[in-house]
Each structure stands twice: as structure tokens, then as C-alpha cells.
């Protein structure tokens, strides 16, 4: 009995001790911000490093900068945003509370917009109250020399841009009274220009004038050039040079938007943008609307990446996107493609003016765009068309386009290529002009195991063509087809089966020879476009586009 008592007592004491130990180990440790009336004793000093650690009050934000992941992932400029407000009052209230953690980089009052910079994304977030629309700032650059490829056999245009456009008369006074803004690296003086050039520099000029990037000067020369070496389409036009980029050809979407607004406020009729970006900026879209609402036409380069994606702002609604072709009117492989493409113009081996009164050879969609701008300005003023607006001139230009590639609008050529000669002669009767517009290879199908050559024929005259013969050789004997009737400006296609399987051309490539012949002894107004001979490289011959 006594032994049982002592065993019971020992078990009781062990249970109490165990319960106490478990209870104490389960209690939360006291912290500095505890709300107890009597604070707990401080913990014992453990090591010097423990005292070096900062203590924070409840609700205090850790002093760790928040990275700008949103911009980085989108390919935008980190640490920068555009803030757009519904009115100037909201904009002013933001500026009043902005403090010094967020910096004002620029402002665009016409669009109630601010360009701000920050080191800590959290600092910007703390200032936003929903009264603003925050968007990203994207890099904008002059398209680099073609990142894609120039296909074998491409033909440079040199100084023959006027001939290519069908201009056979004196164009010295074309463009007079038309104001054109060139948003670029700035336009320098050149003996090639007879018109006065005014300038607004949103980016500082270099201290040494010889160091200025000549991209803007080259672009302007396709409008203003007034000599045989670097001819322009509308040499009497007035150009407003708006410098939006430094001499590395670097800008951003805020500066681009500001340049568009600046041009619109200056009263220009046309804007050329030979710059591009991978980012679709909301502010740039707002600026485009601001300009187009004033009746201004904006023309932009499609980009030189050789991809199926048109660069911005050319891809934006309200902008005329221009791709590039060679002297033969063939699409250049580096020229970006897509449904946004409106037109195509020469962009390979073109003569252009440059900084230091030089002349250089240039390539890229940057130089296709101003050929379209110059063409619109020329039509506004040529042949007594003094009252045409830019929009009316553009509509007239697109009524007489030379087709290329697939019939009708396509992602490479858009609606086609300009021909000012056809525009000026569009109402002149008695012009017969049958053209072999293009050739292309089509892949094999059930009825054509070797594939086909497709020939695009266009009536570029003013009279209906009757019984027009088309002769085609596609790696074999000449085949003749008859086109019964083809109305002015209409197109049709002729398809000829390839005479051998694709592997037969794997070494030598495939030559397609196409000719068009008028019937009844009619005289063709432009015999140079009656024949087209294309040699497709082995890769093209075996893998049709």
C-alpha cells in the first residue's frame, strides 16, 4: 500500500512537470510591438549581430525597393511611367502631392500627361489614387540596318526614284504650300534642299554639328531632294524637323507622342515617322488621335526585322504603314509584314542626303515611308490640284496603285505601290498599258504535283484591254494564254504548272519568264513593264511561299 502511494505521488509530480514544460514551450515569444500593459523583459543579448538588425513598428514598410517587374517583362523602360489625367486639375493635384521620391521627367499638357521616373515602384504606387491612367514607356528607335535579309537578286534603285514613280515631267514646284513634319534625329542643311527647313528640338543637338545622326536628313531628302543625285518627290514642300531622338537613334514613346502633338499644333498636313518600337503605347495612340482629328495624315515605316509583325506606331490604327520593295517591285525579305501594311515603296540601295552635305546609299523601310509622304504632297499640288487635302490626295494615290505579290491587298505589299504618272494621267483617254506586275511560286496541290507559277497581270492604262496574250515559261517551254478582257486598273492571274518536280531545280533554281502582248497592233505606253524574268533561288524553288 505504501509503495503504491509513493509511486502515485511520483507519477503526479512527473505529470505536473511535463505539463509545465509543454506549456512554456508552446507560448509565443514576446516582440517589441506587444500590446501588453507591462512589457516583457528584453531577451538576453545573444550576439552583436542581433543588435545590428533593425526593429520595425507595426505597419512600417520595409526599406526594400520594389523592382519594376511589369516594365521589365513588357520590354518597357524600367523606373518610368506615363500618367494621363482626365483634366489639368487632376494633373495639378498629383504634382502637388508628388514629393521628391517620384521625379517629373516631362509633361504633355495637350494630353493631360506626365512622364515620371522612380527608383522604387512602391513610391509611385503610394501616390496613385485612381484619378490617373498609368501606362508604360517603351523604347523607340530608328530601325537598324536590315536585321532580316536582302534576298539574292534584289535590285537597288540608286537615284531613280522619280522614274520608278512614273514621273516624267518637271516636279520642281511640287509640294509648294504643303507642310510636312519629319520626326527623327533632326534634318541638317544640305545643298540638295532648296526649301527652308524649320526645326523644333525636343532632344538637345550635339555640340559638334558634324556628329549629328544623318538619319533624319536622309529621310527628308526623299521629300525635298532637288538634284539628280538625291532627288525628292516634292522638293518645294516645307519641312518641320522635330528632333525626337539622340544621335544613337534612341528615343521613347513619350517623346514620340510629344513630337506628334507638337507637329499637330504647328499646323502640318503630313507627318513622317521613320522610327519604330515593339511596344504599343497608349499615349502614342492618344497622340495619333489628336493629330488625325485635325485631318493630319501620319505615315510610318513598317520596320526592318524581317518578321510578320509591323512595328509601332506603323501598326497603330490611323497610321499608314509602309513596307519596302526593290527596284523591280519585289518585296524585300527584311521588310516587316502583316495586315497593317497599307502600301509599299522602294527601300533598297537608295541615294540620300546625309549630314555634312554628303550623299550616301541607304536601305530600309525608313526611306520607303517618306517616298509615300512625298507622293501625297506632290499629288496635292501637281497639275493644278491646289485645293486637295492630304486625305483627298492619298485617296487619289491609292486609286492608281501598281499591284504586286498576290492579287489585291496582302501582308507584304498592302494595297500596292504608288505610281504618280498613272495618277496624273488617270483621266487621259487612249492609254494602253499592260503590265506583268509580279510572279510567284505556288506549292504543289492535288492537280499540280510539281506546283505552279502564278503571273499577275494588271491593266495600268485608261482603256480596256481585249484579247491580250500572256506568254510564260516556267522551267519548260513557253505557254501562251489569252486574256479576253481586262478593264482599266483591273488585275488577273495566269497560272502555269511547273514542268518538273521541285527537286529538279534544287541546284540551279527556277527561272520564270513572263511576257504580255497587246493585240491589234496597239502601242503599249510602257513597254518596260511588258516582260518580267525572275530567277528563284533553289530554296524558293523547292519551298514555295
Residue pairs with C-beta under 8 A, 6 or more apart in sequence:
29 43
30 36
30 39
30 40
30 43
32 55
33 57
33 58
34 40
45 51
56 62
61 122
65 119
65 120
65 121
65 122
66 120
66 121
66 122
66 125
67 78
67 121
68 78
68 79
68 121
70 76
70 121
70 136
71 77
71 78
71 79
71 80
71 136
71 137
72 78
74 136
74 138
74 279
75 138
75 139
75 278
75 279
76 136
76 137
76 138
76 139
76 279
77 136
77 137
77 138
77 139
77 252
79 117
79 118
79 119
80 105
80 115
80 116
80 117
80 118
80 136
80 137
80 252
81 115
81 116
81 118
81 124
81 134
81 135
81 136
81 137
82 113
82 114
82 115
82 116
82 134
82 135
82 136
82 137
82 253
82 254
82 281
82 282
82 283
83 91
83 94
83 113
83 114
83 116
83 128
83 132
83 133
83 134
84 111
84 112
84 113
84 132
84 133
84 135
84 282
84 283
84 286
85 91
85 94
85 112
85 113
85 114
85 131
85 132
85 133
86 112
86 131
87 112
88 109
88 112
90 112
90 131
90 132
91 109
91 112
91 114
93 131
94 114
94 127
94 131
94 132
95 104
95 114
97 127
98 104
98 116
98 127
99 127
101 118
101 119
101 120
101 123
102 116
102 117
102 118
102 123
102 124
102 127
103 116
103 117
103 118
104 114
104 115
104 116
105 115
105 116
105 117
105 254
106 114
106 115
106 254
106 255
106 258
107 113
107 114
107 115
108 114
108 115
108 254
108 257
108 258
108 261
108 283
110 261
110 265
110 290
111 257
111 261
111 283
111 286
111 287
111 290
113 254
113 257
113 283
113 286
115 137
115 254
116 124
118 124
124 134
128 134
133 282
135 281
135 282
135 283
136 253
136 279
136 281
137 252
137 253
137 254
137 281
138 252
138 253
138 277
138 278
138 279
138 280
138 281
138 312
139 250
139 251
139 252
139 253
139 277
139 278
139 279
140 244
140 245
140 250
140 251
140 252
140 253
140 255
140 256
140 275
140 276
140 277
141 245
141 249
141 250
141 251
141 275
141 276
141 277
142 184
142 185
142 213
142 215
142 245
142 249
142 274
142 275
142 366
143 274
143 275
143 276
143 301
143 303
143 304
143 311
143 364
143 365
143 366
144 249
144 304
145 304
145 363
145 364
146 304
146 306
146 332
146 334
146 363
146 364
147 304
147 305
147 306
147 334
148 304
148 305
148 306
148 307
148 333
148 334
148 335
149 306
149 333
149 334
150 332
150 333
150 334
150 348
150 363
151 330
151 332
151 333
151 537
152 537
153 534
153 535
153 537
154 326
154 330
154 332
154 348
155 326
155 327
155 328
155 348
155 349
156 326
156 327
156 348
156 349
156 350
156 361
157 164
157 326
157 327
157 346
157 348
157 349
157 350
158 327
158 349
158 350
158 351
158 361
159 228
159 229
159 230
159 231
159 351
160 327
161 222
161 231
161 233
161 346
161 350
161 371
162 171
162 231
162 233
164 327
164 346
165 233
165 371
165 375
165 418
165 419
165 420
165 421
166 419
166 420
166 421
166 422
167 233
167 378
167 420
167 421
168 421
169 424
171 233
171 234
171 235
171 378
171 382
172 226
172 235
172 236
173 236
173 381
174 233
174 234
174 235
174 236
174 237
174 377
174 378
174 381
174 382
175 195
175 223
175 233
175 234
175 235
175 236
175 237
175 374
175 377
175 378
175 380
175 381
176 236
176 237
176 381
177 238
177 381
177 386
178 234
178 237
178 238
178 269
178 270
178 377
178 380
178 381
178 390
179 237
179 238
179 240
179 266
179 267
179 268
179 269
179 270
180 223
180 234
180 237
180 238
180 239
180 240
180 268
180 269
180 270
180 271
180 272
180 373
180 377
181 239
181 240
181 241
181 242
181 259
181 262
181 263
181 266
181 268
181 270
181 271
181 272
182 216
182 219
182 220
182 223
182 239
182 240
182 241
182 242
182 272
182 370
183 242
183 244
183 256
183 259
183 260
183 263
183 271
183 272
183 273
183 275
184 215
184 216
184 219
184 220
184 241
184 242
184 243
184 244
184 245
184 272
184 274
184 275
185 212
185 213
185 214
185 215
185 216
185 243
185 245
185 246
185 247
185 249
186 199
186 201
186 205
186 212
186 213
186 216
186 217
186 241
186 243
187 197
187 199
187 216
187 217
187 219
187 220
187 239
187 241
188 209
188 212
188 214
188 216
188 217
188 355
188 356
189 197
189 357
190 217
190 221
190 353
190 357
191 227
191 357
192 221
192 224
192 225
192 226
192 227
192 229
192 230
192 232
192 353
192 357
192 359
193 220
193 221
193 224
193 225
193 226
193 235
193 353
194 224
194 226
194 235
194 236
195 224
195 226
195 235
195 236
195 237
195 238
195 239
196 238
197 220
197 224
197 238
197 239
197 240
197 241
198 238
198 239
198 240
198 241
199 240
199 241
199 242
199 243
200 240
200 241
200 242
200 243
200 262
200 266
201 242
201 243
202 242
202 243
202 244
202 255
202 258
202 259
202 262
203 243
203 244
203 245
203 246
203 251
203 255
205 212
205 243
206 212
206 247
209 355
210 355
210 356
211 247
212 247
212 355
213 245
213 246
213 247
213 248
213 249
213 355
214 353
214 354
214 355
214 356
214 358
214 360
215 249
215 274
215 366
216 241
216 243
217 352
217 353
217 354
217 355
218 352
218 353
218 354
218 360
218 362
218 366
218 367
219 272
219 274
219 352
219 366
219 367
219 369
219 370
220 239
220 241
220 353
220 370
221 230
221 232
221 352
221 353
222 232
222 233
222 350
222 352
222 367
222 370
222 371
222 373
222 374
223 232
223 233
223 234
223 235
223 237
223 239
223 272
223 370
223 373
223 374
223 377
224 232
224 234
224 235
224 237
224 239
225 231
225 232
225 235
225 352
225 353
226 232
226 235
229 351
229 359
230 351
230 352
230 353
230 359
231 351
232 374
233 371
233 374
233 375
233 377
233 378
233 420
234 374
234 375
234 377
234 378
234 381
236 381
237 374
237 377
240 263
240 266
240 268
242 259
242 262
242 263
244 251
244 255
244 256
244 258
244 259
244 275
245 251
245 255
245 275
249 275
251 275
253 277
253 279
253 281
253 283
253 284
254 283
256 273
256 275
256 277
256 281
256 284
256 287
256 313
257 281
257 283
257 284
257 286
257 287
258 287
260 271
260 273
260 284
260 287
260 288
260 290
260 291
260 298
261 287
261 290
261 291
263 271
263 291
263 296
264 271
264 287
264 290
264 291
264 294
264 296
268 296
269 295
269 296
269 297
269 377
269 380
269 389
269 390
270 296
270 297
270 298
270 299
270 373
270 376
270 377
270 390
271 291
271 296
271 297
271 298
271 299
272 299
272 300
272 369
272 370
272 373
273 298
273 299
273 300
273 301
273 313
273 314
273 319
273 369
274 300
274 301
274 365
274 366
274 367
274 369
274 370
275 300
275 301
275 366
276 300
276 301
276 302
276 303
276 311
276 312
276 313
276 314
277 311
277 312
277 313
278 311
278 312
279 312
280 312
280 315
280 316
281 312
281 313
284 312
284 313
284 316
285 316
285 317
288 298
288 313
288 316
288 317
288 318
288 319
289 318
291 298
292 298
292 318
295 389
295 390
295 391
296 390
297 320
297 376
297 390
297 391
297 394
298 313
298 318
298 319
298 320
299 319
299 320
299 322
299 369
299 370
299 372
299 373
299 376
300 311
300 313
300 314
300 319
300 320
300 321
300 322
300 369
301 311
301 314
301 321
301 322
301 364
301 365
301 366
301 368
301 369
302 310
302 311
302 314
302 321
302 322
302 323
302 324
302 335
302 336
302 337
302 338
302 340
302 341
302 365
302 368
303 309
303 310
303 311
303 314
303 335
303 336
303 365
304 324
304 334
304 335
304 336
304 364
304 365
304 366
305 311
305 334
305 336
306 333
306 334
306 335
306 336
307 336
307 337
308 336
308 337
308 338
308 411
309 315
309 336
309 338
310 321
310 336
310 337
310 338
310 340
310 341
311 336
313 319
314 320
314 321
314 322
314 340
315 321
315 338
315 340
320 342
320 343
320 372
320 394
321 338
321 340
321 341
321 342
321 343
321 414
322 341
322 342
322 343
322 344
322 345
322 365
322 368
322 369
322 371
322 372
322 414
323 331
323 332
323 335
323 336
323 337
323 341
323 343
323 344
323 345
323 347
323 365
323 368
323 412
323 413
323 414
324 331
324 332
324 334
324 335
324 344
324 345
324 346
324 347
324 348
324 364
324 365
324 367
324 368
325 331
325 332
325 335
325 344
325 345
325 346
325 347
325 348
325 368
325 404
325 413
325 417
326 332
326 346
326 347
326 348
326 349
327 346
327 348
327 349
328 532
329 402
329 404
329 417
329 437
329 438
330 404
330 438
330 534
331 337
331 344
331 404
331 405
331 412
331 413
332 347
332 348
334 364
335 344
335 347
335 365
335 368
335 412
336 365
337 411
337 412
338 411
339 411
341 411
341 412
341 413
341 414
342 414
342 415
343 372
343 398
343 401
343 413
343 414
343 415
343 416
343 417
343 418
344 368
344 404
344 412
344 413
344 414
344 416
344 417
345 368
345 369
345 371
345 372
345 375
345 417
345 418
346 367
346 368
346 371
347 363
347 364
347 365
347 366
347 367
347 368
348 363
349 361
349 363
350 361
350 362
350 363
350 367
351 359
351 360
351 361
351 362
352 359
352 360
352 361
352 362
352 367
353 359
353 360
354 360
371 418
372 418
375 397
375 418
375 420
376 390
376 393
376 394
376 397
377 390
377 393
378 420
379 385
379 388
379 393
379 396
379 397
379 420
379 423
380 388
380 389
380 390
380 392
380 393
381 388
382 420
382 424
383 424
385 393
388 396
396 423
396 426
397 418
397 420
397 423
398 415
398 416
399 423
399 426
399 489
400 419
400 422
400 423
400 426
400 489
401 415
401 416
401 417
401 418
401 419
402 416
402 417
402 418
402 419
402 422
402 435
402 437
402 458
402 460
403 413
403 416
403 417
403 437
403 438
403 456
403 458
403 491
404 412
404 413
404 416
404 417
404 437
404 438
404 456
405 412
405 413
405 438
405 440
405 456
406 440
406 456
407 456
407 491
407 492
407 493
408 415
408 491
409 415
409 416
419 460
422 460
425 431
425 462
426 462
427 462
428 462
429 462
429 463
430 462
430 463
431 461
431 462
431 463
431 525
432 461
432 463
432 465
432 518
432 522
432 523
432 524
432 525
433 459
433 460
433 461
433 524
433 525
433 526
433 529
434 457
434 458
434 459
434 460
434 461
434 465
434 468
434 486
434 516
434 517
434 518
434 524
434 530
435 457
435 458
435 459
435 460
435 516
435 526
435 529
435 530
436 455
436 456
436 457
436 470
436 514
436 515
436 516
436 529
436 530
436 531
436 532
437 456
437 457
437 458
437 491
437 529
438 455
438 456
438 532
439 453
439 454
439 455
439 456
439 512
439 514
439 532
439 534
440 453
440 454
440 456
440 544
440 545
441 451
441 452
441 453
441 454
441 498
441 510
441 512
441 536
441 540
441 541
441 544
441 545
442 448
442 451
442 452
442 453
442 454
442 495
442 544
443 451
443 543
443 544
444 450
444 451
444 502
444 544
448 497
448 498
449 501
450 497
450 498
450 499
450 500
450 501
450 502
451 497
451 498
451 502
451 544
452 474
452 495
452 496
452 497
452 498
453 472
453 474
453 495
453 496
453 498
453 512
453 514
454 493
454 494
454 495
455 470
455 472
455 493
455 494
455 495
455 496
455 512
455 514
455 532
456 491
456 492
456 493
457 468
457 470
457 483
457 486
457 491
457 492
457 493
457 494
457 516
458 489
458 490
458 491
459 465
459 486
459 487
459 488
459 489
459 490
459 491
460 489
460 526
460 529
461 488
461 525
462 488
463 488
464 485
464 486
464 487
464 488
465 483
465 485
465 486
465 518
466 484
466 485
466 519
466 520
467 482
467 483
467 484
467 519
467 520
468 482
468 483
468 486
468 516
468 517
468 518
468 519
469 480
469 481
469 482
469 483
469 516
469 517
469 519
470 480
470 481
470 482
470 483
470 494
470 514
470 515
470 516
470 517
471 478
471 479
471 480
471 481
471 514
471 515
471 516
471 517
472 478
472 479
472 480
472 481
472 494
472 496
472 512
472 513
472 514
472 515
473 479
473 511
473 512
473 513
473 514
474 496
474 497
474 498
474 499
474 510
474 512
474 513
475 498
475 499
475 500
475 504
475 505
475 510
475 511
475 512
476 498
476 499
476 500
477 499
478 513
479 496
481 494
481 496
483 492
483 494
486 492
494 514
498 510
502 541
502 542
502 543
502 544
503 542
505 536
505 538
505 541
505 542
506 538
506 541
506 542
507 538
508 538
509 535
509 536
509 537
509 538
509 540
509 541
510 535
510 536
510 540
510 541
511 533
511 534
511 535
511 536
512 532
512 533
512 534
512 535
512 536
513 531
513 532
513 533
514 531
514 532
514 533
515 530
515 531
515 532
516 530
516 531
517 530
518 524
524 530
